[in-house]
Amino acid sequence: MPIFYGVWWCLVVAICYRSSSKSDDFMRIPLLEHYDTRIEDISYVIVWFRVVNEDGVLEPRWTTFIGIANLWFMVTSSFVCVIFFGIKCYTKITKALKHSKMSSYYARSIQKQLFQALVLQTLVPVVLMYVPFGVLYMFPMLNIEVGFISTFVTATIEVYPAVDPLPTMFIVDNFRKTILCGCRNPNKKEEVSELQNRSKTVS
């Protein structure tokens, strides 16, 4: 599925978001003014929602809207898969725990922690990637200037890899206790080993 979606997205970009002579003329001046860059020196893709027709009136560029429809279908289908398989996994684990020989409290506790961690790990990309990108695309669709707000999306994407493992690290008890104990007393392991050596010596 990742390969299929990757090829699909490449085709959408190549067909719907490719550059043209009109887009070159449209981007030439802003690139020179704001980035001191010539359009001939770069390659780019453009999400161009509206173009000026021969009468000087803005009209929708339908290939771009078709590309956006494909994008939303990809995102929606991935969410449906996550929700469907998440619920199925949760029900299967719940049924399996009823027939397990493990301690019910311990097993339910581990199950609850892992489920909460998975839910939060699903929400992290939603908050840091999907929502900012959705807002970034929505404003130009409505012909509203985004301006400097677009730089916020770059920041959230850069933060995502660092934030993604945090739910597991702080929700699962063993991970959380190890991290907090290490932060509070980094020499704890050395003290414990020293006490053990002393006790062996005395005995």
N, C-alpha and C positions, 0 to 999 in steps of 0.2 A: 504493500500500500504506500509506504513512503516514496518508493521509486515511481509508482504510478502518479502520485500527486506531484512529485518533482517534475516529471516530464510534462504533465498537464499544465503546471504553472509556467514552465518555460515556453510552452506553445502560446499561452495567454499573453505573456509579455511580448513575445515575438510578433504576434498578430495584432494585439490591441494597443500596446504601449510603445511601439517602435517609433523612432524619430523620423522626421520628414523635412523637406525643405521649408515648409510652413512653420514647423516647430523650431527649426534652426533660426529663422527670422524672429520668431517670438522670444526665444531665449537669448539671442545674441547680446542685446543691450543690457539686460539684467546681469548676465554673467560678467560682462566687462565692468559694469559699475560697481557691483558688490564683491566680486571675487577676482577681478583683474585676469580673467581667463577668456581665451578665444574659443568659440564654439567648435572650430576645426581641430582643436587640440584635445578634445575629450569625446568619450562615448557616453551615451545616456539613454535612459528610458523616460518617457513622459506620460503622466496620467493627466490627460488634457480633456476636461469635461465639456468645455464650450469653446467654439471657434467663431471668428467673425466672418460672416458670409460676404458676398459681393456688395450687398446693400449696407454693409457696416453694422449689421445687427448680430448679436450673439445667438447662436443656435447650438443645440446639444450635439456632441460628437458621440454617436450611438455605439461605435466600437468600444469606446472607453466604458460606457455603462454596461455593455455586455461583459467586458472583462471584470468589472466590479461585481456583477451578478455571479460570475464564476468563482470569484474570491469568496463571496459570502456563502456560496454553496459549499465550498471546501471547508470553511470554518464551521458552519452549521453541522455538516456531516461528521466532522471530527468530534464536535461536542456531543452529538447524538451517540456516537460510538463510545465515548468516555462514560456517559451517563448510563447507557444500556449495560455495558460490560461491568461497570462499577456496581450497579445494583445486583446484577447476576452473581458477581464474585462475592458480594456481601451475603446474599441469601445462601449460597453454597457453603460458605465458611460457617455461617450460623447453624446450618443443618449438620455440618460435619462435627462441630463442637459438642452437639448434643450426644453424640456417640463416642466422643473422645474419652480416653482414660486419664487425660491430664486434669489437673485441678481446675474446676470450673471458673473460680475467681481469677486465677492466673491467666488462663486461656482467654477469658472474656476481656480481661484488662489489656492483654497484648493485641487482641483483635480490635478493640476500641481505639487504642493508640495508633495502630497502623492505618486504620480507616480514616481517622482524623488527619493524620499526616498526608495521606493520599488526597483527601478533599482539599486541604490547604495548598498542596503542591499543584493541584489543578487550578486553584484560584489565582495563584501567583502569576502565571502567564496571562491570565485573563485581565488582571489589574495592570500589569506592567507592559503587556504587548498588544493584546486584542483591543482593549478599550482605547488606549492612546492612538493606535492606528485607525480605529473606527472614527474617532473624532477628527483625526487629521484628514481622512477622506471625506467625511461628511460636510465639512465647511466648504471646500471647493465645489462639491456637488451642488450646494445652495448658492454658489457664486459669492462666498464670503471670504475676504482676505484673511489668511491665517497668520502670516508674518512670523515673528520670532517664536511663537508658540510651537512651531514645528520642531525646534531644537529640543524641546522637552521629550519628544519621542526617542531621539537618539540616546538621551540620558537614561530613560527607563529601560531601553533594550540593553544598555551596557550594565545596568544594575542587576538585571534578571539572573545571570549565571551565579552571582554571589548570593542572591536571596533564595534561590530555588531549593538548596539543601537545608535551609534553616528550619522549616516545619518539622522535618524528620529529626533533626538534631535536638530540638527543644520540646517535642511532644513525646517521643519515646523515652520512657523513664531511664533506661540504662544509659542512653546517650546523654540525656540532660544531666544526670547525676555526675557522670564522668567529666563533662565540660565544666559544670559549676564547681565541683570539688577541685579540679585542676586549676581553675581561676582563683579560688579562695586560698588554696594552699598548695603551690606547685611542688613543695618539698615533702609532701605527705608520704609519697612512696618511699623516699629515702629514709624518713623517720621510722616507718613501719619496718623496713628491712633491717634497720639498725637495732630496733627493739627485739626483733626475732633473733638476731645474732647474739645479743646479750643474754636472752633467755636460754639459748642453746649452750652458751658458755657457762652460765650458772648451773644448769642441769648436769 
